[in-house]
């Protein structure tokens, strides 16, 4: 109502449209939603007939006399003016479109180069190769000149590539930030490398529909000391700077370094004592624990001579070269021995397998050099070597099962439990002198005409028992997780409802009484029970009716089982930051690693449109 009590007047914004008949009547057309004069190119702000007619009669009245309305000459003149205007418009916009396309192609090529850990200067080589290929492939094409011009216009200089990498990284960070804000829960894995003073971090996010993503989070430089408090401060500052919603954090997976897991001053201890962090789970990487378990096997009387023989052959370059030539001449299965390193997870198993495969060649070569190694002639020692080779190979198989992307905590717990069960089975078989699961031992039996009675089964059972006990101790952290993971993997299994409710509630900070009611209701839900084999089962569970149980499932699905992604990142860094790239800054390193490892697809068109595009000179 207005001040006088009457209805207030509402002004409606009237929309005016271009009418096609204005072309012949007033020599006007529409270009990019603007009413444009075909004669002088002037644009009318408001497409009203009176405005158009006024402009024509005021500025171009002589056209009315020269080209009478309704005549063929007027229609022809309109067509000629339209064609001329369109040609002029395309002449102006074509270079812009060409520059946009060249810039977009530059982003695509940059993404491909960084994915393959190439240097910034490799862009110029790629462009040169593209030009050479195009000159050969398209020389007989009618539009070969246009093709060569388009390739030449792609910007792939070293400095341009560096800017493109930063832009691609920023685009991926935007996508990651959106996912972190929309996901329900996430977990973090982190691992620090003292050699290169970097902390790698990855995040695993679970969304409302139970889809998940594993993404590179960041690479934090550890510039000063690497105490647990220092790492905690670096991580906290980064998460605060990026506005990461900490309330969604479920767990942190680390390696077993003291700075990470020390009870009072480690990184995890600092996180749990920090009120800004929610109550969280923490555990030691499964792969690291498995590798540590492998070190307790002993059998130094086997490993020491093997490493000594390998070092003897590798020590002198001429001797090593002679061995490789010798092996090549007799067409052996492998061309060389492997050096042993304690750092690499699969090293022991691989060098033992290679050594055993080349054992006849090693013996022959050492004899030709008058080197006396009595162990190589002892059947008992050879059986020990074969047994240790088989056991380490089984550990390597487990290790490879635990590695890789998209490995859930359920997959990893299953692999470890399976291996422990196999160890029990192996002990039973060795007790009965059955060696069908130890092919290397059977090979030594066959080659030396030995009998199973030669086996020192007590020694072998003792080795397997030490390994089993170490697995029991090392993986005790997962005993709390196992029943909860088993239930979410099969929610209709027979369980003690009170017991499983209590375990899940304590582990994930949920209400036990409500969890009990939800589990009972779920296990008696006929419709859900009929669809329990559905891969998307948990997305079918009603979010309101089963709020707590869905929350528990989401939190468990978000867990990492290892720090494999961080470990593999350090391997990638050795390629990205090689000794030939001394000018690579910390920011560029972070950008390169993100672009190389991220699963996000950049918005190439949006990145190109956001820049003032120019073709390469």
N, C-alpha and C positions, 0 to 999 in steps of 0.2 A: 504494500500500500504506500502511496506517496503522502506528503505532508497534509494534503487536503482531504485525505480519506478515500480518494479514488484509486482505481487500480493503476499500478505502476506500468509505464510503457516499456515493453520489451522490444528492443531493436534486434531484428533478425538480419543476419549477414547474408545478403543475396549473392548467389553464384551466377556468373555469366559464362556462356559457352560460345565457342567459335561455330559459325554456321558455314557450311561448305559453299553456299551460293555467294558468299562474299568474295570468293576468288574472281569470278567473272564480273561481278558488279563493282567491286572496289579495289581489285588487284591486291588482295590480302590473303595470306596463308598462315598455317599454324606450325611453328617449329619449337619443339621442347616446351609445349604448353604456353607459348607466347604468340600473340597475334602479330604477325610480321608483314610489313609492306614489301611486296615483290619488287617494287620500283626502286625505293631508296633504302630498304632494309630497316626502317624505323620500327620500333616495337611499341604497341599500345598496352598500357598498364592494365586497363579494364576493358574486356572484350564486349563493349556495347556497340550496337549498330550505329548509334549517333556519333560515337568517337571515331569509328572506322570511316564513316561517310564524310565527316568533317575533314579528316586528314586528307582523304582522296580529293575532295572538291577544292580544298585550300591549296594543296601542294602540287597536285598532278591533274589539274583541270584539262590541260592540253591533251591528255591521254583519252579523255572522253570524246574530244573532237577527232583525234587521229584514228581511234579504234572504236567505232560506234558500238553501243551495247547490243548484244545479240548477234553480232556479225562473226563470220569465220575468222577474220583477221584478228579480232579481239581474243578469241579462244586460243588461236595459235600463239599470240603474244604472251598470254598468260602461261601457256605451256613452256615457251622458251625461257621466260623469266624464272619459272619454278625450277627448271633444269639447271639454269645458271647458278641459282641460289644454293641448290643442293650440292652442286659440284664445289662451290666455294666452301660450304660447310664441311664436306668430307675432306677437302684439302687441309682444313684447319685441324679437324679431329683425328685424321689418320695418323699423323706423327705421334699424337698423344697416346692413341691405342697401341701403337707399335712400341712406344717407350714403356707403357704399362705391362705389355706382354713380355718385353725383355727383362724387366725388373722381376716379374713373377717367375720367369724361367731362372733368373739368377738365384732366387730363394730356393727353388727346387733343387738346383745343382748343388748349392751350398749344403743343404740338408743331406743330400746323398754323400757328399765328400766327407762331412763330419761323422756321419754314421759309419763310414769306413776308416775313421781315424786319420784322414789325410791332412796335410798341412794347408795353411791358407794360400800359400804360393802355388799349390797344385791346381788351383782354379785356372790359372793362365795356361797350364799344360793341357787341361781338359778342353779349354776353348780352342787352342791350337789344333788339338786332335780332331775336334768336331769340324773345324774348317777344312782340314785335310781330307777327312772322310766325305764331307759334303761336296768338295771339289771333284772327288772321284765318282761318287754315286749319282750326283744330280747334274753333271755337265751337259747331258743331252736333254734335260727337261726345259720346257719353254719358260718356266718361272725360276730358273736356276739363280738368276741375279737376285730375285726377291728372297730366295732361301738363304743365299750367302749373306745378304744384307741383314736378315733377321738374326742369323747366328753371330755375325760380327757385332750386333748391337747388344748382346748379352753382357752384363757387367760382371766380370769374374777376376778383377784385380785383387791382390792380396789384402789391401786395406778395405776394399769393398766387401770381400768375404768376411773379414773380421767384424765389420758392422752388421752384416747379414746374420752372423752367428749370434751376436748379442740380441738382435731383434727376434730371431727364432726362439732363443732361450726365454726372452721376456714373454712371448706369446704362450709358450708352454707353462711358464709360471702362472700366468693368468688362468689357464685351464686347470692347473693343479689347485690353485686357490679356490676356484669355483667348486671343484670336487670335494675339497676339504670342508667347505661350508655346507654342502648338501649331503655328504655321507653321514651315516648314523654313528659309526665308530671306526677308529683306526688304531693300528699298532705301529711301532717303530723298530727297526733294527739298525744298530750302529756299531761301527768297528773303527778303531784308530790304528794308524800305521805310524810308528815312531820314526821309521826310516825317512818318510817323506812329510812327516808332521802334518797329517791331514786326518780328519774325522769324516768318514762317509756315512750318510744316513739315507735310508729308504723308508717308505711308508706303505702300508697295506690298508686300503679303505674298503669298508663294506657298506652298501647302500640299502635303501628301504626294500628293494626287490631282491636282496641277497646276492646281487652281482658284486664283484670285487675288482679292485685294481691295485697293482703293485707299481709304484712310481718312485723314481729318484727324487729325493727331497733336497739334499744339498751336500756340498763338500766344504767343511769348515776348516780353515787353517788353524793349527795349534802353534801360535807364534812364540809362546814363552814356555812355561812348564806344562807337563801333561798329567797333573794330579787329577784325582776324581773331581775335586771342587772346580778346577779350571775347565774341565770338559763340561761339567754341569752348567757353569756360567755361560760358556759359549753356546751350548744348546738352548738354554733358556732365553738368552738374548735374541737368538735367531728366531725362535718360535714366537716371541713377543713382537719382533719386528715385522714378521710376516702375518701377524694376527691369526695364527693357527689356533683353532678352538681346543684348548687343552682339556676341557671337560669331556671330550670324546675319546681321549687316550685310554687304551685298555692295557697295553703291555709294552715292555721294551726288551728286545733280545740283544745280547752282547756276546763278545768273545770272553774268554776266561782270564783276561789280564787282571792283575790286582787293582789297577786304577779303575777298572770297571766294576768288579764284583766284591771288593774288600768290604767287610761288614760295616765298618764305621766311617771310613773316609772315601769309599769308592763312589763312582758316578751314580750307581743305582741307589746307594745309601743316601746320597745328597738329594736325589730326586724324591725319594720317599719321605725325607724329612722336610721338604719344601712344601709349604701350605698351598702354593699356587698349582702344584701338581695334584691330580686326583689319586685316590688309592689305585695302585697299578700292580700288575703281575710282572715278574722279571725272571728270566732264566738264561742259562748258559747255552750257547749254540750247540745243537745236537751234533753237527759235523765235527766241531772242535773236540767234543767229548769223545766221539768215536775214534778220532785220530789219537787222542791221549790214551784211550784204552789199548790201542794197538802197541803202544810203547812198553807195556808191562809184560809182554810175552817172553822177554829174555832171549834165550838161545844165542847168546853172544858168541858161543863157540862155533856158530855157523856164520853169523853176520860179520864177525871180525876178519876171518880169512877171506870171505867173499870181497869185502871192501878193500882189503889189502891187495888182493890179486888184481882187482879193477884199477886201483891206484898205481900198481906196478906197471900195468900196461899203458895207462894214461900219462904217467909221469913224464916220460920223454917223448917229444913229438915224433922223432924218427921211429921209435919203437911202436908208438900208437899207429902211425901210418903203415908200418910193416904189418901189424896185426890186421888192419882193415883190408890191405891188399891180399893177405893170406886168406881171410874169410871170404873175400870176393872170388878168389881163384877156386875155392872148393865149393862155391855156390851154396853157402850156408843160408839158413832161414832169415837171419838178421845180419846186418852189415857191420854192427859195432856193439860194444857193451855200453850200458848206461851208468853214469856217475850217480852215487847215492847222495841225497841231501835230506836232512831231517826236517827241513822247512816244508817241503812239498808233501801233501797228504798221501799221494799214491806212490811215493818214491820207492819205499822198501819192496812192495809187491812187484813193481815193474822191473826193478833191477834184478831181483831174484828170478823172476820168470825169464828174463833175457839171458841171465847167466846160465840157468839150467838148460836153456835151448842151445846155447853155444858151448856147452860143457866139453864135448869132444874136441871142438876147435881150440878152446882155451888150453886143454891138456896138451894137444899136439904142438901148439905154438910155444908153450912154456918148455916143453921137452926140447924143441929145436933151439931154445935159448939156454939150455942147461939149467933151468930154474926148477928146483925141487920143492914141490908142494905136496906133502904126504897125504893131506886130507882128501885130495882128489882121487886117491886110490883106495880109500877106506869106504867100504859099503855102508857101515854104520853112519859115518858122517854124511854120505850122500843121501841116505834115507832121512836123516835129520834135515838136510837141505831141502829135500823134496817135500817133507811134511810142512816145514815153515813156509815154503813157496805156496803150497795149497791153502794154508790158513790165511796168509796175507792176501792171496787172490780173493778169497771169500770176503775179507774185510774191505778190499777195494771195490768189490761189487756192491757191498752195503754203502760204502762212501759215495759211489756214483748214484745210487738210488736216492740218497739224501740231498744230492746237489740238484740245482736247476730252479727255474722260475715256477711260480704257481704251485709250490709244494705246501700243502696245508699241514697243520700240526697233526691231524689225523693220519695223513700219509706217513709222516715221519715216525710217529709212535708205533704204527703198524709195522714199519720196516725194522725198527729196533727190537720189538717183541718177537717178530719172526726170526730174527737172527739169534736171539737168546734161545728160542726153542730149537733152532738148528744146532746150536752148540750142545744142548742136552742130547740131541740125537747123535751127534758126532761122537760124544763121549761114550755112549752106549755101543756104537759100532766099533770104536777103537778098542774098547774093553773085550770085544769078541773077535778082535783082529780082522774085522771086515773093513776094507779100505776102498770101497767102490766110490766114495765121495772124495777121494784123494787121488786124482789121476796121475800126479807127478810121482807119488809113492809107487803106484802100480807100474809106472814107466821104469823106475829104478829096479824094481823086482824083476821085470822082464829083461832089462839090459844086463843085469848082473847075476841072473839065475839064482836070485835070493829067495828065501822062504819067509812067510809071515812070522815065523818064530823068532826071526832076528830083530823084530820090532821091540823097542823098549817102551811098551805101552804105558808104563807108569809115568815116564817122562812126558809122553804126549798127552796123557790125561791131565797131568799136572799143568801143562801149558794151557789146555782148553779150560780147565777149572779157574786158573788165574784170570783168564780173559772173561769168563762168565761172571766171576765175582766183581771184577772191575766195572763191567756193564751194570751190574746190580747197584753198585755204589754211585756211579757217575750219573745214572738216569733216575735217581730217586726223586729229583725235582718233578719228574713227569708222572709220578704215581698219583699226585693230587689231581693232575689234569686228566689222566686217562679215563676214569669213570665218567667224568663230565663230557669228554669228547666222544666216548662210546655212546652215551645217551643221545647226544644231539645227532650222531650219525644214524642211530636206530632208536627213535623215541618210543617205539612200541615193544621194546625188549622187556623181559620180566626183571623188575628191579624192586628194591625196597624203597618205596616212595619217600618215606621220611628220611632215609639215609641219603639218597641221591639229592633230594631237595636241600638238605643241610649242606652237603658238599658244594653244590652249585652256588648256593647263596653265600657261603663263606668265601668261596673262591672269587666270585664276581660281584660281591657287595649288593646282594638282592634280598628281598624279604622272603624268608623261609616258609612262613605259613601260606602266603599267597602262591608261592611256587608249588607247594604240595597240592593245593586245590587245582591249579592249572594242569599239573601232570596227570592227576586222576581224570580230569575232564578230557584231556587230550587222548589219553590211552583208551577212552571209551567213546571217542568220536568216530562213528562208523564211516562217515564220508572221508575223513582224513586217512583213516586206516586203509581204506580201499585205494588210496593214492600214495601210499608210503614209498613206493618204488619210483615215483616221479622225481626227476632230477631237480625240479624246481619246487620240491615239497614245501620248504619253509616259507616260500613266497605265497603259498596257498593258505597258510595258517593265519587266522584272523588276528589283526594287530591289536584290537581292543579286548577281545576275549582272552587272548594268550599273551598279554603284554610282557610279563616277566620272562616267560619261557622263550619268546622270540628275542628278547633282549640278550638272554644268555647265549642263544645260538649265534646271534650276530657278533657278540664279543668273541666267542670262540673261533668263529670263521675268520676273524680279523687277525688272528695270531700268526706271527712268523714262527717257523721252527728252527731257523738257522740264520747265520749272517752271510749266507752264500752270495747274495747280491752285492754286499759291501766288499767281500773278498775278490769277486770278479771285477769290481770297479777298480781296485788297485792294480789288477793286471791290465785293464784298459788304460789306466793312467801311464803305465810304462810305455805304451805305444804313443799316446797323445803327447805326453811331456817327455820326449826323448832328448838326448844330449844335443840334437841338431836344432832344437826349438828353445834356445836359451832366452829369447825375448818374450816368451809366452807368460803373460801376467796371471796372477791368481784368479782374477775375474774371468779372463778368457778361458782359463783351464776349467773353471766351474761351468761356464757356458758350453764349452765343447763337450764335457762329460754329460751334461744334461741333454743336449741335442742328440748325442750319440746313443744314450741309454733310454731316453724317454719313449713311452709308447704312444704319446699324443701325436696327432697329425697336425702340423701347423696350418694356419689359415693363410695360405700363400697369397690369395687374391686380396684379402684384407690388408696384409702387410704391404703389398705392392701399392694398393690404393692410398695407403696412409703416407706415402712418400712422394716427393716431387720427382717424378720419373724422368730419366734421361737415358738415351741409348749410349752405349760405350763409344768412346772416340777411337 
